[in-house]
Amino acid sequence: MMMTDETRSSREPVSVPPAVERQIDENLKLLYQQQLQDDLPDSLKALVEKLRAKDQKR
């Protein structure tokens, strides 16, 4: 798709009303709240342990 002046997004900051900003914040917190409470998968825990052990050898 060719970008024209009319379709090109501006690099200037967009002003968002405070109420909308608060709603976005609340929605993001709700979305990620469960993921923050979940444990890491076993494979990722093992990787972290390996990296910590390797770092301690230095």
C-alpha positions in Angstrom: 0.0 0.0 0.0 1.4 3.3 -1.0 1.5 5.9 1.8 0.2 9.4 0.9 0.1 12.5 3.0 -3.5 11.6 3.9 -2.7 8.1 5.1 0.7 8.6 6.6 0.6 8.6 10.4 2.0 11.6 12.1 5.0 11.4 14.4 3.5 14.1 16.6 2.1 13.0 20.0 -1.6 12.5 20.1 -3.5 14.1 23.0 -5.7 11.5 24.8 -8.3 12.6 27.3 -7.5 11.6 30.9 -10.6 9.5 31.1 -9.6 7.5 28.1 -6.1 7.1 29.3 -7.4 5.7 32.7 -9.6 3.3 30.9 -6.7 2.0 28.7 -4.6 1.6 31.9 -7.4 -0.4 33.6 -7.9 -2.6 30.6 -4.2 -3.4 30.2 -3.9 -4.2 33.9 -6.9 -6.6 33.7 -5.5 -8.2 30.6 -2.1 -8.9 32.1 -3.0 -9.5 35.7 -3.5 -13.2 35.2 -0.2 -13.6 33.3 1.6 -11.9 36.2 0.2 -14.4 38.6 1.0 -17.5 36.5 4.1 -19.4 37.2 6.8 -19.7 34.5 6.7 -22.8 32.4 9.1 -25.6 33.6 11.3 -25.2 30.5 11.8 -21.5 31.2 12.5 -22.1 34.8 15.2 -24.6 33.8 16.7 -22.1 31.4 16.8 -19.4 34.1 18.5 -21.9 36.5 21.2 -22.7 33.9 21.8 -19.1 33.2 22.1 -18.3 36.9 24.5 -21.2 37.4 26.6 -20.1 34.4 26.7 -16.5 35.7 27.8 -17.7 39.2 30.8 -19.4 37.7 32.2 -16.1 36.4 
